[in-house]
Structures are given as structure tokens and as C-alpha cells.
């Protein structure tokens, strides 16, 4: 129970009846209906009370006088208390006082002495002292009732108190004026006493005439007694009794006829009085046809209350007929409940009407004729069936529709997705609201609710929608792991139709998300929302895979966009092809972030650790990078029949063809330069670019796919090795092949050498060819010099060692010549000789005869001379860091 009301303040604190006061306090009621009593100075003022808040009430005072408490009574807190009091007083309204009502301004006529005045108490009499009351309007601060208990200042009252009157009307009048007023009052009293005698003197003739009239009346009465005696009404009494007897006979005759008329009139009156009951059967039917079921319920309840327990046969017969009509109405209502489509409010209206009618027919003779266990549950099942049928009908209709001819028009799957999500967003909330009304008791009948069954209905409806969406949006050929589509299939007729649909997949994701947001607002169970969330995650994953596949296709076409522009500052030789790949990846990540990677309400991160999304991203990124490596390889292998278009360039010594020269009239970029750019690109990818792709993922806030990057780096390294072997083979085979023919040109023999003053032509040819290879590599990517030249030098050393081993005999000069040639080649290529090459050069020198002490200085002299003459050629091989 709430605390008792307490009045702690009011404004104003005094006033006449009808004063509007503001009452303040605590616990003055929680609502208007909670205020059930208000008294001011003992006068009930509840009718004028206006409840504003628990701390404020506005009311008007009643016709009370004096000081009194303000007592507030509430239904929740009971009778309250008051810490303040209100002073009520009555104002005397005269002709000089402003008033809201009309006041008779004419002075009241004084009546005869000693008679009480009949003037209303509200009218103002003349001041008995004959003094003016101006300046006495201000009220005294003291309450006069406390000073003069049980007295009054009203002249017309028996408990009149002069002291009260003087304090109320003349508290500001001077003492001299009061003495003058007392003299006036005495003169007035004396004049009224003298007025009685003067009245009789002035009206003596009238008084004598009245005495004569009384004497005349007495004489007339005595004469009548002599004529008719003391009983003058005997004959009149006899006539009256005779008239009574005659009238009695006439009354009996009329009464007989009237009884018959009354019986007829009573019957008609009964029919008219109970017209409601006799017209009720037809009224029920008409109201039901108009769907005015509230009228049917109220009329039926009224009839049952008035005539349900009546023993009158006609009434019971009519009630039974009404019961039969109500049974028909119930049947009609049940049919309307399960008939779809219709709004939830309409369905609730029918359910409420049916439940009310069923409850009223419990215990009647027709209660067993129609048994509807739970109409509200039937309404829920009917709406659920209609929802599932709508899903199925929409699926079959769009699946059977022909493919739209306009290529810009959305495919049937997209329009189906939009339609089924719109159906779910509109009808699932209706089904949920209907169920909530059922479980909150708004639609509940006499049976217990079925919460488990309703939850199963909601789950089934949402699962059915997800089955249809999976069949339409997630084809089995996508390669993604998805939940079962319930046996539903909607295969694509061609690859072109699949590709066209995949462009619209983000739109479908947006439709499903809009539907999901509307379901979240319903406060559905988590199991229901998890079903849709799982579908959204699968569609997001499918969108991710689609966007990444599109990136793979773009990457596969990069080889057609290669311009061979080398503009990578930190890696000479690399072209703009990696930057094109980075642009594709950035665009792809932007599209993924906009479309599917950014989670919305109640969605999880798609790229969580060890998730399907992260595995998909890692796999697709590896495919993108591997495709990029394949594009580089294709560019390296595509020679465009260059060799067939270019004429053969013959070696200067023996005429062997070599491809070290460049013919600019056929191609601005030769195949050798292209393969060097591809080598630079593959090395760039393996060393830094693929790691940079991981940094791009980190900038977007996504996990770095380390496995994919490492795998692709291995692929790039393998590609680099393959292309390097190809280029080395392409350069070393012609170069090595010219050594032996150049060595034995003009039937040269090592045992027939007579004079040594320079190196043999084969050595010049070998070094010149290596210089050509060096310059070609240096012009593209100096970083490739060592990886390319080392295997070529190793091959040259191996060939020289083989040739020296095959010589059967050296002359002294021939041995000196061989020493000079091999030493010059070894010293020139020292920076690019690996251990194997060095061992081959040592092997070649060991095969030669040992030089004598005289030949050693001569060999050194010849070497210095040759090195001086070949200073420019040998300079490039001596640069330690050509970068």
C-alpha cells in the first residue's frame, strides 16, 4: 500500500467560497482515478478537484467558514493529513462592491416593527450606524471566529455580535465617528417606536369599516340557521350517496370491458417491451454478415443475463433459437480465421469474437454441437501454412519463368530473392505478433497455450525460407561448404547464366540483410536468428569467393597489359606488372569490404582465425598470386616468332649464329630483354612484393594470409629458377659452342705453335660474348648479373677444361699460349666464378706443361699487354657492386 497523502502547502491560504486554490504535497495519488476524496474546511470539494501530479491538485473551495484542514483521500494511500490550514470567509456584497452576479441595488423596505426581515442574507442592508465603510476593506489578520466563537457579524442572525460587526466593518473608523454613528442609531430606534401609534391614528376609518363588516357577517349566519336549521347539508348528503351508487354500477360495467382491453394491451406491451429478445435471432445474423461481432457478443450476453434462467416457455424457446444462430456464427468465424490472406488485426478480431462466444455458450444445450479446441492456435497454424505455401509458390514461379531477354534486367533468382525476403519481412512479424498476443492472454481461450509448438513453427518457417534461398543463391557447383537446401535444386542452365547471376549476388546479400534486420527487431529467439545469420555468412562467403575469382580472371589477363615499362625504384628491371596486380588486389579488398567483409548487426567477422572465410581468402589469394606467376611465365615463354623474323647473326670468327645482337627494326624490346624483365619480376615478387601484399591486407585490418604468401613466394622462386635456367641455356649454349671451333680455326694445333705475342681468337671471342651478355643484363637489371653469369662462366670453364684435357701434345710455345689464354679468361671472370668454375680453370691449367723460369716472365708480360689492350672489355667484370 502507498504512503498516506500529506498536504504541505496551498495557495492562496484564505478566500470566500469558490476560491481556486493550488494544493501541494506528497503522495497525492498516482493517477486521476486514484483520487477518491478531498475536503477543505470540512466541505467536500472532490467534484471540483483537478489532479495534476502526485504533488499537485487544483480545486475550488465550498461554502465553508473559518479555518480547517485540507484532507486528501486516495485509493492507494487512504485518508491523508495536512500540515497547513485554509481560512474560509463570506463576503458581504453591496451596491459599491464589484460582483460577478446581479445584486438588487434598491434598498429593502422596512416592514412593521417586530416582524423578521425576509430579505436574502446575501443582500446588503444599510449600515445601522449610518457610516461609510470606505477604508475598511482590508481584512483583519486574526480570524474573528476564534475571537467570537459561535457568534456572527450578520445583522439578520440571532447570534449577532456587535463586536464582530465593528471589527469587520469599522475597524478603521475613528472613535468620534463611532460616537456619531451611535447617536444616529438611537434616533432611528426612537423614530420606529413612535411610528406604531401614528399608524393607528392615520388609519382609524379603515379599522371602523372592518369592524362593521364582521358584525354584518354574524347577522347573516343567524338568519340562515332559522331557515334551514342546524344541519343544512342533509339533502346534499343524500344526493351524494345516490350518485355514488349509480356511479358504482357504471364503473363495474366499464371495468368488465376494460379488463379485456387491458389483457390485450398487456400482451402487446410485453411483446414491445421484450422486442430485443424476439428480434435477436435475426439481429445476430445481420450483425454477423456486417462483421459487427462486438454487437453480436454484447446482445447475446445481455440476452443470456436477462432471460438465460427464465422459466417462461416462450423466452426459453427464443433463447434456444439464438443459441443455434450463435453456433452458426461460430462456424463462420472459424472459417474466416483460417482463411488467408488477411491482416493480423482482422484475424485477432475474429479470434476474440469466437473465444467470447465460446465462453458464453459453455454449459448450454448446444455447447457440444461445435467443439473448437483453440481458435487462436488454429489462426497461428493457418498463417504459418500460408507463409510456407507463399514461399513455395514464389520459388516455383520464378524457377519456371523464362530467362529475361534484357541482359541488364536482374535474373529470376535475384527477383526471387527480393520477393521472398520481402514476404518474410512482412509476414513473419505478423506471425510473431499473433503468437505474442496468444501467449500474453489477449487471444487465449479456455485451453493452455503451446509454446514449444509455436517455437517449432517459427523455426520451420525460417528454415524453409533459408532452404529456398540456398537453392537459388548457393549453387552446389560453387565449391563452397553450405548447409543442406532441403532437397531443393535450381541448377544453372549455362556458365553464362551463372556468371550473369554472380554480378547480382551482392544485391541478394543486401535483400537478406534487410530481412534479417526486420527479424532482429522482433526479439525472436536466438535459435531462429542463428539460422538466418548462418545463411548470411554463407552468402557473404560466396560473395567473397566470387569477387576473388573475378580478381583471378583479371590477373590472368595481365600478360596482355604488359608495357615493359621498368619503373620500380627499389628493384631495377621490374616492370609495372606487379603494381597492376596490387591495384587489382586493392580494388578487390575494397569491393569485399563494401559488400561482404564488413559485419552488420549480429554478424560475425568473416575472416576470423581458422574460419572458413579465412581459408577461402588464403586459398583465393594463393590462386591470384600463382596466376600472376603464370602470367609472368607466359610472357617469358611467348617469343612471338622473333627468331624466325630476325636474320641470323654470324660469329665474327667462324660464322656461327649468335643471338647477342639486337635488331631494332623488328622489335623495340627483344625476347632476351623480356625474359630478363620476367626474371626481375619473379625475383621482385619472391623477395619483397608478395610480402608487401601482406602489408596491404594489414592496412585494411584483415589477417595476413602468411601461408598463401609463403606458398606463392616459393612459386615465384621456382619460376625464377626455371626462367634463369632457360636464359642461361639460351646464352651459354651458343657461347660455349663457339669455343672449340674458334680454338682450332685454320687447322690450328697446339704442338705447332712457334711464337706467342697475344691471346688466341677463341679467348677474344669468349670474352666479347660474355661482355655482350653482361651489357644486356646490366641494361635491364644489374641484380641479375651474378645469378646469370655464374652458371655461364661455370659452363665456359668446364668447356675449356675439357678441351685442354683432350689436347695430346703441346709445344713449348703452345703451352705458353694456352697458359696465357686460360689465365686471362680466369682472371677476367674471377668475380663471377664459383667454386666449380675455379676448379675447372685450375684443372685446365694443371693439364698444361709446366712453364720454365724464362717463360713465366714472358707469359706475365703478354698478359699485361693483352689486359692493357682489352682494358675497356675487362673493366665491367672487375666492378664488385654494379648496382
C-alpha positions, 0 to 999 in steps of 0.5 A, spaced: 500 500 500 502 507 498 504 512 503 498 516 506 497 523 502 500 529 506 498 536 504 504 541 505 502 547 502 496 551 498 495 557 495 492 562 496 491 560 504 484 564 505 478 566 500 470 566 500 467 560 497 469 558 490 476 560 491 481 556 486 486 554 490 493 550 488 494 544 493 501 541 494 504 535 497 506 528 497 503 522 495 497 525 492 495 519 488 498 516 482 493 517 477 486 521 476 482 515 478 486 514 484 483 520 487 477 518 491 476 524 496 478 531 498 475 536 503 477 543 505 474 546 511 470 540 512 466 541 505 467 536 500 470 539 494 472 532 490 467 534 484 471 540 483 478 537 484 483 537 478 489 532 479 495 534 476 501 530 479 502 526 485 504 533 488 499 537 485 491 538 485 487 544 483 480 545 486 475 550 488 473 551 495 465 550 498 461 554 502 465 553 508 467 558 514 473 559 518 479 555 518 480 547 517 484 542 514 485 540 507 484 532 507 486 528 501 483 521 500 486 516 495 485 509 493 492 507 494 494 511 500 487 512 504 485 518 508 491 523 508 493 529 513 495 536 512 500 540 515 497 547 513 490 550 514 485 554 509 481 560 512 474 560 509 470 567 509 463 570 506 463 576 503 458 581 504 456 584 497 453 591 496 451 596 491 459 599 491 462 592 491 464 589 484 460 582 483 460 577 478 452 576 479 446 581 479 445 584 486 438 588 487 441 595 488 434 598 491 434 598 498 429 593 502 423 596 505 422 596 512 416 592 514 412 593 521 416 593 527 417 586 530 416 582 524 423 578 521 426 581 515 425 576 509 430 579 505 436 574 502 442 574 507 446 575 501 443 582 500 446 588 503 442 592 508 444 599 510 449 600 515 445 601 522 450 606 524 449 610 518 457 610 516 461 609 510 465 603 510 470 606 505 477 604 508 475 598 511 476 593 506 482 590 508 481 584 512 483 583 519 489 578 520 486 574 526 480 570 524 474 573 528 471 566 529 476 564 534 475 571 537 467 570 537 466 563 537 459 561 535 457 568 534 456 572 527 457 579 524 450 578 520 445 583 522 439 578 520 442 572 525 440 571 532 447 570 534 449 577 532 455 580 535 456 587 535 463 586 536 464 582 530 460 587 526 465 593 528 471 589 527 469 587 520 466 593 518 469 599 522 475 597 524 478 603 521 473 608 523 475 613 528 472 613 535 468 620 534 465 617 528 463 611 532 460 616 537 456 619 531 454 613 528 451 611 535 447 617 536 444 616 529 442 609 531 438 611 537 434 616 533 432 611 528 430 606 534 426 612 537 423 614 530 420 606 529 417 606 536 413 612 535 411 610 528 406 604 531 401 609 534 401 614 528 399 608 524 393 607 528 391 614 528 392 615 520 388 609 519 382 609 524 376 609 518 379 603 515 379 599 522 371 602 523 369 599 516 372 592 518 369 592 524 362 593 521 363 588 516 364 582 521 358 584 525 354 584 518 357 577 517 354 574 524 347 577 522 347 573 516 349 566 519 343 567 524 338 568 519 340 562 515 340 557 521 332 559 522 331 557 515 334 551 514 336 549 521 342 546 524 344 541 519 343 544 512 347 539 508 342 533 509 339 533 502 346 534 499 348 528 503 343 524 500 344 526 493 351 524 494 350 517 496 345 516 490 350 518 485 355 514 488 351 508 487 349 509 480 356 511 479 358 504 482 354 500 477 357 504 471 364 503 473 363 495 474 360 495 467 366 499 464 371 495 468 368 488 465 370 491 458 376 494 460 379 488 463 379 485 456 382 491 453 387 491 458 389 483 457 390 485 450 394 491 451 398 487 456 400 482 451 402 487 446 406 491 451 410 485 453 411 483 446 414 491 445 417 491 451 421 484 450 422 486 442 430 485 443 429 478 445 424 476 439 428 480 434 435 477 436 435 471 432 435 475 426 439 481 429 445 476 430 445 474 423 445 481 420 450 483 425 454 477 423 454 478 415 456 486 417 462 483 421 459 487 427 461 481 432 462 486 438 454 487 437 453 480 436 457 478 443 454 484 447 446 482 445 447 475 446 450 476 453 445 481 455 440 476 452 443 470 456 443 475 463 436 477 462 432 471 460 438 465 460 434 462 467 427 464 465 422 459 466 417 462 461 416 457 455 416 462 450 423 466 452 426 459 453 424 457 446 427 464 443 433 463 447 434 456 444 433 459 437 439 464 438 443 459 441 443 455 434 444 462 430 450 463 435 453 456 433 452 458 426 456 464 427 461 460 430 462 456 424 463 462 420 468 465 424 472 459 424 472 459 417 474 466 416 480 465 421 483 460 417 482 463 411 488 467 408 490 472 406 488 477 411 491 482 416 493 480 423 488 485 426 482 482 422 484 475 424 485 477 432 478 480 431 475 474 429 479 470 434 476 474 440 469 474 437 469 466 437 473 465 444 467 470 447 462 466 444 465 460 446 465 462 453 458 464 453 455 458 450 459 453 455 454 449 459 448 450 454 444 445 450 448 446 444 455 447 447 457 440 444 454 441 437 461 445 435 467 443 439 473 448 437 479 446 441 483 453 440 481 458 435 487 462 436 492 456 435 488 454 429 489 462 426 497 461 428 497 454 424 493 457 418 498 463 417 504 459 418 501 454 412 500 460 408 507 463 409 510 456 407 505 455 401 507 463 399 514 461 399 513 455 395 509 458 390 514 464 389 520 459 388 516 455 383 514 461 379 520 464 378 524 457 377 519 456 371 519 463 368 523 464 362 530 467 362 529 475 361 531 477 354 534 484 357 541 482 359 541 488 364 534 486 367 536 482 374 535 474 373 529 470 376 533 468 382 535 475 384 527 477 383 526 471 387 530 473 392 527 480 393 520 477 393 521 472 398 525 476 403 520 481 402 514 476 404 518 474 410 519 481 412 512 482 412 509 476 414 513 473 419 512 479 424 505 478 423 506 471 425 510 473 431 505 478 433 499 473 433 503 468 437 505 474 442 498 476 443 496 468 444 501 467 449 500 474 453 492 472 454 489 477 449 487 471 444 487 465 449 481 461 450 479 456 455 485 451 453 493 452 455 497 455 450 503 451 446 509 454 446 514 449 444 509 448 438 509 455 436 517 455 437 517 449 432 513 453 427 517 459 427 523 455 426 520 451 420 518 457 417 525 460 417 528 454 415 524 453 409 525 460 407 533 459 408 532 452 404 529 456 398 534 461 398 540 456 398 537 453 392 537 459 388 543 463 391 548 457 393 549 453 387 552 446 389 557 447 383 560 453 387 565 449 391 563 452 397 561 448 404 553 450 405 548 447 409 543 442 406 537 446 401 532 441 403 532 437 397 531 443 393 535 444 386 535 450 381 541 448 377 544 453 372 542 452 365 549 455 362 556 458 365 553 464 362 547 464 366 551 463 372 556 468 371 550 473 369 547 471 376 554 472 380 554 480 378 547 480 382 549 476 388 551 482 392 544 485 391 541 478 394 546 479 400 543 486 401 535 483 400 537 478 406 540 483 410 534 487 410 530 481 412 534 479 417 534 486 420 526 486 420 527 479 424 532 482 429 527 487 431 522 482 433 526 479 439 525 472 436 529 467 439 536 466 438 535 459 435 531 462 429 536 468 428 542 463 428 539 460 422 538 466 418 545 469 420 548 462 418 545 463 411 548 470 411 555 468 412 554 463 407 552 468 402 557 473 404 562 467 403 560 466 396 560 473 395 567 473 397 569 467 393 566 470 387 569 477 387 576 473 388 575 469 382 573 475 378 580 478 381 583 471 378 580 472 371 583 479 371 590 477 373 590 472 368 589 477 363 595 481 365 600 478 360 596 482 355 597 489 359 604 488 359 608 495 357 615 493 359 615 499 362 621 498 368 619 503 373 620 500 380 625 504 384 627 499 389 628 493 384 631 495 377 628 491 371 621 490 374 616 492 370 609 495 372 606 488 372 606 487 379 603 494 381 597 492 376 596 486 380 596 490 387 591 495 384 587 489 382 588 486 389 586 493 392 580 494 388 578 487 390 579 488 398 575 494 397 569 491 393 569 485 399 569 490 404 563 494 401 559 488 400 561 482 404 567 483 409 564 488 413 559 485 419 552 488 420 548 487 426 549 480 429 554 478 424 560 475 425 567 477 422 568 473 416 575 472 416 576 470 423 582 465 425 581 458 422 574 460 419 572 458 413 572 465 410 579 465 412 581 459 408 577 461 402 581 468 402 588 464 403 586 459 398 583 465 393 589 469 394 594 463 393 590 462 386 591 470 384 598 470 386 600 463 382 596 466 376 600 472 376 606 467 376 603 464 370 602 470 367 609 472 368 611 465 365 607 466 359 610 472 357 617 469 358 615 463 354 611 467 348 617 469 343 612 471 338 616 468 332 622 473 333 627 468 331 624 466 325 623 474 323 630 476 325 636 474 320 641 470 323 647 473 326 654 470 324 660 469 329 665 474 327 670 468 327 667 462 324 660 464 322 656 461 327 649 464 329 649 468 335 643 471 338 647 477 342 645 482 337 639 486 337 635 488 331 631 494 332 627 494 326 623 488 328 622 489 335 623 495 340 624 490 346 627 483 344 625 476 347 632 476 351 630 483 354 623 480 356 625 474 359 630 478 363 624 483 365 620 476 367 626 474 371 626 481 375 619 480 376 619 473 379 625 475 383 621 482 385 615 478 387 619 472 391 623 477 395 619 483 397 612 484 393 608 478 395 610 480 402 608 487 401 601 484 399 601 482 406 602 489 408 596 491 404 591 486 407 594 489 414 592 496 412 585 494 411 585 490 418 584 483 415 589 477 417 595 476 413 594 470 409 602 468 411 601 461 408 598 463 401 604 468 401 609 463 403 606 458 398 606 463 392 613 466 394 616 459 393 612 459 386 615 465 384 622 462 386 621 456 382 619 460 376 625 464 377 629 458 377 626 455 371 626 462 367 634 463 369 635 456 367 632 457 360 636 464 359 642 461 361 641 455 356 639 460 351 646 464 352 651 459 354 649 454 349 651 458 343 657 461 347 660 455 349 659 452 342 663 457 339 669 455 343 672 449 340 671 451 333 674 458 334 680 454 338 682 450 332 680 455 326 685 454 320 687 447 322 690 450 328 694 445 333 697 446 339 704 442 338 705 447 332 705 453 335 712 457 334 711 464 337 706 467 342 705 475 342 697 475 344 691 471 346 688 466 341 681 468 337 677 463 341 679 467 348 677 474 344 671 471 342 669 468 349 670 474 352 666 479 347 660 474 348 660 474 355 661 482 355 655 482 350 651 478 355 653 482 361 651 489 357 644 486 356 643 484 363 646 490 366 641 494 361 635 491 364 637 489 371 644 489 374 641 484 380 641 479 375 648 479 373 651 474 378 645 469 378 646 469 370 653 469 369 655 464 374 652 458 371 655 461 364 662 462 366 661 455 370 659 452 363 665 456 359 670 453 364 668 446 364 668 447 356 675 449 356 677 444 361 675 439 357 678 441 351 685 442 354 684 435 357 683 432 350 689 436 347 695 430 346 701 434 345 703 441 346 709 445 344 713 449 348 710 455 345 703 452 345 703 451 352 705 458 353 699 460 349 694 456 352 697 458 359 696 465 357 689 464 354 686 460 360 689 465 365 686 471 362 679 468 361 680 466 369 682 472 371 677 476 367 671 472 370 674 471 377 668 475 380 663 471 377 666 464 378 664 459 383 667 454 386 666 449 380 668 454 375 675 455 379 676 448 379 675 447 372 680 453 370 685 450 375 684 443 372 685 446 365 691 449 367 694 443 371 693 439 364 698 444 361 706 443 361 709 446 366 712 453 364 720 454 365 723 460 369 724 464 362 717 463 360 713 465 366 716 472 365 714 472 358 707 469 359 706 475 365 708 480 360 703 478 354 698 478 359 699 485 361 699 487 354 693 483 352 689 486 359 692 493 357 689 492 350 682 489 352 682 494 358 675 497 356 672 489 355 675 487 362 673 493 366 665 491 367 667 484 370 672 487 375 666 492 378 664 488 385 657 492 386 654 494 379 648 496 382 
